[in-house]
Amino acid sequence: MLITNPYATSTTEEGREALTGALTQRYDVEAVPTTHRGHAAELGARAAEEGFDAVVVHGGDGSVNETVNGLLGAPDRTDRPAADDLPAIGVVPGGNANVFARALGVDRRSDRAVNQIFTGLDRGSRRTVGLGHALNRWFLFNAGMGMDAIVIRRMEEQRAAGKKVTNLRYVTTAVSSFLSKKYPSPTFTVEVPGHPAVEGARFGFVSNASPWTYLGPRAIRTNPGTDFDHGLGIAAATSLSASRNLVLGAQLLAGSADPRAAHLFRDDDVDRVVFTSSEPADVQMDGDYVGMHRSLEFGCVHHVLDVVCP
């Protein structure tokens, strides 16, 4: 099955047609464009039920996240098939950041990504990865509470208003969110087994992979020791101070292998993280705004999803 998102940031009708034609020349393909929010999840569930060998997604991280959630079903289901009994996921990047695909080594250019998909499908090459979960849904690479989710919310509002998603717009939105008092972020507590509780967190990321995101060609790694084969990474900051976070941001942009700050708590390879706030706080998963919540419990499942290897 080929799932395409006509509304993804960097896809075109010509590109989608070329991809469909290239795949149908080599394989038996059902190509389906998404038409509404949640459609990719419906298609992922059908692909699993009908026994497709693979699902190729041409879209951004949101489309891939939806497809995977549909394919696997809710994290709390007790009858989830083994990874090798489900369709493998292949990704041809079509969004702005394409974090999941790029973290797996998929080329940013669609034509090269397609060739990687061909090679992986022809060889039957699969890699089994672990995923994180919270709110009874899966996330592929990161989830967060606080200021980063506020930035995602504001970006989605601008996109709904017809403004194009760009790296520059993301940076300016992030900076203005930190500097403005119009976007309050409630404090919350972070609990990680084996550590004292972190009180007064203002924003926190739980990662399933590294990088956490990309700024153009530059990888941003909050938890360089986190990967798809181990537990979750946690990075939580207790200050919104512009000066403190500019210094931290400079480390992340420079690609530090061990980013540090007095207001930052980090750990890697953990199985459980809990965020608790006295007031509703903004939450995002894989760059998708998922509303306001007072409590989040994060977990992970190892070796749950097969992906087509580049």
N, C-alpha and C positions, 0 to 999 in steps of 0.2 A: 504494500500500500504506500502511495505517495501522498502525503498531506502537505498542502501549500497554503500559505496565508497571504491573500492578495493585499492585505493592509500592512504587512511587515515593512519596516523602515526602508530596507535596501533591496526589495524585490521589485521586479518589473514583469509586465505581462509577457514580454519577449523572453525574458530569462526563465520564467515558469514554463512556458511552452517548450523552450529548448531542453530544459531538464526533463520534462515529461517525455519528449521525443527520444532523448538519449537513453532513458531507462527502458522505455517500451521496445526499443530495438534489441535489447539484450535479455529482458525478463518479462514475465507476465505481471503487468502492473495495473492496479486500480488507482487512478489519480483523483483525488477529491480536494477541492478548495474549501477552506473553512468559510462559513457564512455568518457565524455569530459567536459570541463569547461562550466558551464551554464546548464548542463543536469539536475541537481537537481531542478533548477528553472522551467524547462520545465515540469518535473514530478509533481512538486507541483501545477503548473497551471492545469495540466490534472486531478489531484486528486480533485481539487476544482470543475472543470467543470463536472466531472463524478460522483460527490456526494459520494466520499469515506467517511466512518465514521471517519477514523483516518489515519495518515501517521506516520510511525515509521522511524526515520532516524538513521542509524548506520554509524557514521562518526564523523568528527571533527566539530568545530564551523563554518567553511566555508561551509560545506555541509548543516548544519542546516539553516544558513543564506540564502543560495541560495533557499532552499526549501520554506522557509517562504516568501521570496520575490516573488516566483512564485505563491504560494498559495494566497497571499493577493493582488497581483498586485501592481502597482506603488502607492506610498502614495497620489499622486494627483488625483487618479481616483475618480469619483463622484458616482460610482455605486457599491462600495465595500459592500458585504454582511455583516450582523452582525456576530460576532464571533461564535455564536452557530449554524449558518447555514453553517459553513465551517468545514472541517476535523480538528480534534484536532491533535496537534503535540506531538509525544512521541520521546524521544531520548535515544539511547543506546550509551554511549560515545565510540568514536573510534579515537579521535585525541590526541594531546599532552596536551593541557590545559583543553579543554571541559568546558569552563567558563559558558556558558548558562545552560547546564545540571546541573552542580554542584551548581550553584546559586539557582536552583530550588529544590535542595535536592536529585538529582539523584546520586546513588552510582557510584563511579569511576569504580568498578569491573563490567564487562559486565554481568556476571551471576546474580548478585544481581540487576543490573539495569533492566534486563529482567523480573525478578520476580516483580519488582515495576511496570513495564509496564503492566504485566498480571493483577495485582491487580487493577490498575487504569482503564484498559479497562473493566474488569469484572464488576466493580462497576459503570462504567460510570462516574468516578470521573474526573472532569475537573477544571482547574483554569484559569481564564481569566486575561491576563497580558497586560500591555501597552508596546509600542515599541517606540524607537526614529527613526528619519529619517533625512536624508540630501542627497543632490544630487539626489533627487527623488528615493531613495532606503531606505529600512528599515535597522536598525541595532538593534541587540538583546540586547547587553550589553554595548558596548562602541564604540566610534569613536574618532579619534585624528588627530591633525595637528602638524607637526614639528618633533622633535627628535624621539618621539616614533614611528612615521610612517617611519622614516629613518631606524630604527632598524628592523621593519617589512620588509621593502624593502630588506635590506641586508640579512635577514633570508630567504626570498623567493629566492634570488639569490643563496645562498648557497645550498638550497634544490634543485634548478634546476641543480646545479652542482653535485648532487648526495650525498650531505652530509646530515646526519640524523639530524632531529630536536630534540634537547634535551634541558633540562632546563639549563645545563651548557653552551651549545653553545649560548643560548639566553642571559644569563648573560654576557658572555665574549663579545658578539657582542654589547650589550647595553653599557658596560663600554668603549670599544674601540671607539664606535661612539661618546660618550660624550667627550673623551679625544683627539680624532684626529681632525685635521683641514681639513681633506679630505672630511668631510661630513657637509658642511655648512647648517645651518637651518635659513631661513629668519625670521625676526621678523614679528609679526602680532598683530592686535588689537582685543581684546575680548570685545564684547558688550552684556550685560545682563540687561534686564529691571529692573529699580530701583537701578542701581549701576553706578558709573562713569565708563567710558570706561577704560579698562586695556591696556595700551600701552606697546609695546616692549615685548610681549610674545614670548618665544622661543619654548615652546611646551605646548599643552593643550589637555585635555581629556574631552569628554562629555560622561557621563555614564547614562545608563538606569537601571542599577542594581548595587548592591554591593555584592561580590567583583568586582573590576575592572579586575583583572586577578588572576591567581594562579602561584606560584612558587613551583612545586611539591605539597606537601600537604598543603602548607602555603597560605592562602588567602591574597591578596594584596588589600587593601581598600583605594582608594583615596577619596571617598565620602561615609563614613559609613552611612550617613542618607538617601541615595538614594535606592529606591527599585522599583519593577515592578508595584507597585500600585499608584505611584505618578509621579511627574515631573522629569526632568533631573537633573543630578548633573554636575557641572562644576569645573574643577581643572586646573588652568593655571599657569605656572611658567615663570618668566621674566629673569631667569638667567640659563646659562649652567655651572656655576661654579661647579667644581668637589666637593669641600669641602661643599658648600651649599647643593648640591643635595645628597651627601652621608649622611648628617645629616637627610634630608627629607626621603631618602630611608630607613634609620635605623628606623624611626618612622613607616613607612609603613610595614616593615618587622616585627616589634614588635607588629603590630595589633592595633596601636593607634586609639582610638575612635574619636579623634579630631586632625588629623595631621595639624601642623602649621609651617610656615616659612615666613620670611620677604618677600621673593620673590614669595610667593604662594598666589593666589586668589582662594577661594573655595566658592561654594554656592550649596544648594540642593533645589529640588522641584521647578525648573524653567521650564517655558513652551517654552522659546525661547532663543537661543544663536547664536551670529553671530561672525565668525572669518573673518577678512579681512587683506590680505597681499598685499604689493606693488609688490612682486615677487611671482612666483609660488612656493608653498611649498608642501612637501609630505603629503599625507593623507592616513589614514587606517580606515577601518570599520570592527569591530569584528575580528581583527587580519588579515584582508585581505587587501593588498596594492591596492589602487584605483587610483593611479596617483598623479599628481601635480595640485593644484588649488590655485587660488588667493582669492576666497571667498567661505565660507560655511555658510549656514543658517540651524540651527538645530531646529527641533520641535519634538513634541511627540503626540501620540494619545493614550488615555486611553482605556483599555478594548477592545483591537482589536484582540487578538489571544488567542485561547483556547489551553491549554497544558494538556497532560495526567499527573495527579498528582501522585507523588510517593506514 
